[in-house]
Amino acid sequence: MSAADPGARAPHRGGSAVVALAIGIPMLVSMMALAVAPGVLAMAREFGDLTAQLVLTLPALVMILGAATAGFLSERWGRRLVIATCLALYAVSGLAGAVAPSLGTLVVTRMVIGFCGGVLLTAIYAVIGEYFEGPRRERVLGFMSTAGSLTSLALLVAMGAVVERHGWRAPFLIYAAGLVFVPLALRGLHRGRPAAAARLGWTPVARQWRLYLLLTAYTIGMYMMVIQGPFLLAAKGETSAVVIGRLIALSSLIGALGGALYGSLRRVVGFRGMFVLISLAIGFGLPLTAWAPGLAVIVLGMIVTGLGIGVIEPTVASELLLRTPEPLHDRAMGVNVAAMFLGQFLNPLVVAGVRDMGGIVLAFVAIGGAYLVSGILFAAARPATGARAHG
């Protein structure tokens, strides 16, 4: 890290409550899709395949609006009030989904929780830039990814059993967990700071458009196992929600391990090296899973894929926090979250076109091949003149 990096220094120091929020909010965001993912096949029998996938990923689309609005809200009312309010709304709207009497009502509750998730994730990334710096920031970002991945693992395993026993609506009750973090936000964060962002404008944020485009493209692959995995396994003859949840959870478990090691790994290989590793892991893992002749190879493919997906978010977020001034972190992270969840929302639409041509196996192979090519291009690229030591 160079002292010349505009976002390298943190104006405050974070305590245990801030760390708990940094770990807890990504867990809540993971719940938005993954709590109900094991029930997607049951939901599809009621609403149809594409509709069920879009209900699953609808919060990702609305998160774009939440992320875009987060900077506006935080700059005026402070991150503390915004985070506490959205945590409460997250819990209420999530619980409402369990009793939604119609598809229309379910859609509305998913939109509200998606908006809150977008604001929360944006604000907590900005909080990390405000309260942590240097290696400690990298570690917290890595722990964020680990927390999200471990939550994914637990949800995919546990919710599969819940769906089989109580139906696909039961997992919505877990969203009440958002209420636990409201006191932490009120106690651990300061009330606000003068809004210096208006003086700096949007230029330093817009200058990072390549990172945002890169994140959108890689988020499509990051969610292949969660969104498309059940359909691939069903095509191979496995339709049990419990088994599907446990198999998909493997990639999340490996992703959690990758997130825990992210801080050390990033300091060794730098930004470009991280994307070489990410690309190769997804590029080999997706086709391996698709072509797997048996369960053992499916497991191997999911493990390989998991090596890449767990470090995509912290790699890009860390780079953006370094490249943008701290007062603009809300804006930079807002676009970051929007780019990430745009990729999640686009996954069913991108995959649908390939599936129509040759089925779900071809979709996994073709998309994996695209990332493999990207990894080769990253490895072959020459570092830009004057590139910083951190990559």
LINJO-V112420 format. One record per backbone hydrogen bond with DSSP energy under -0.5 kcal/mol. NH is the residue of the N-H (numbers start at 1). CO is the residue of the C=O. Records with the same first field share a line. If there is no record, write none. Layout:
# LINJO-V112420
NH: CO / CO
This chain:
# LINJO-V112420
5: 2
7: 322
8: 5
12: 130
14: 131
19: 15
20: 16
21: 17
22: 18
23: 19
24: 20
25: 21
27: 23
28: 24
29: 25
30: 26
31: 27
32: 28 / 29
33: 29 / 30
34: 30
35: 31
36: 33
37: 33
38: 34
39: 36
40: 37
43: 39
44: 40
45: 41
46: 42 / 43
47: 43
48: 44
52: 48
53: 49
54: 50
55: 51
56: 52
57: 53
58: 54
60: 57
61: 57 / 58
62: 58
63: 59
64: 60 / 61
65: 61
66: 62
67: 63
68: 64
69: 65
70: 66
71: 67
73: 69
74: 70
75: 71
76: 72 / 73
77: 73
78: 74
82: 78
83: 79
84: 80
85: 81
86: 82
87: 83
88: 84
89: 85
90: 86
91: 87
92: 88
93: 89
94: 90
95: 91
96: 92
97: 93 / 94
98: 95
99: 96
100: 97
106: 102
107: 103
108: 104
109: 105
110: 106
111: 107
112: 108
113: 109
114: 110
115: 111
116: 112
117: 113
118: 114
119: 115
120: 116
121: 117
122: 118
123: 119
124: 120
125: 121
126: 122
127: 123
128: 124
129: 125
130: 126
131: 127
132: 128
134: 8
136: 133
137: 133 / 134
138: 134
139: 135
140: 136
141: 137
142: 138
143: 139
144: 140
145: 141
146: 142
147: 143
148: 144
149: 145
150: 146
151: 147
152: 148
153: 149
154: 150
155: 151
156: 152
157: 153
158: 154
159: 155
160: 156
161: 157
162: 158
163: 159
164: 160
165: 161
166: 162
167: 163
170: 167
172: 169
173: 170
174: 171
175: 172
176: 173
177: 174
178: 175
179: 176
180: 177
181: 177 / 178
182: 179
183: 179
185: 181
186: 182
187: 183
188: 184
189: 185
196: 194
199: 196
200: 196 / 197
201: 197
205: 202
206: 202
207: 203
208: 205
209: 206
211: 208
212: 208
213: 209
214: 210
215: 211
216: 212
217: 213
218: 214
219: 215
220: 216
221: 217
222: 218
223: 219
224: 221
227: 223
228: 223 / 224
229: 224 / 225
231: 228
232: 228
233: 229
234: 230
235: 231
236: 232
237: 234
238: 233
239: 237
244: 240
245: 241
246: 242
247: 243
248: 244
249: 245
250: 246 / 247
251: 247 / 248
252: 248
253: 249
254: 250
255: 251
256: 252
257: 253
258: 254
259: 255
260: 256
261: 257
262: 258 / 259
265: 261
266: 262
267: 263
268: 264 / 265
269: 265
270: 266
271: 390
272: 391
273: 269
274: 270
275: 271
276: 272
277: 273
278: 274
279: 275
280: 276
281: 277
282: 278
283: 279
284: 280
285: 281
286: 282
288: 284
289: 285
290: 286
291: 287
292: 288 / 289
298: 294
299: 295
300: 296
301: 297
302: 298
303: 299
304: 300
305: 301
306: 302
307: 303 / 304
308: 304 / 305
309: 305
310: 306
311: 308
312: 309
315: 311
316: 312
317: 313
318: 314
319: 315
320: 316
321: 317
322: 318
323: 319
324: 320
326: 6
328: 325
329: 326
332: 328
333: 329
334: 330
335: 331
336: 332
337: 333
338: 334
339: 335
340: 336
341: 337
342: 338
343: 339
344: 340
345: 341
346: 342
347: 343 / 344
348: 344
349: 345
350: 346
351: 347
352: 348
353: 349
354: 350
355: 351
356: 352
357: 353
358: 354
359: 355
362: 358
363: 359
364: 360
365: 361
366: 362
367: 363
368: 364
369: 365
370: 366
371: 367
372: 368
373: 369
374: 370
375: 371
376: 372
377: 373
378: 374
379: 375
380: 376
381: 377
387: 384
391: 388
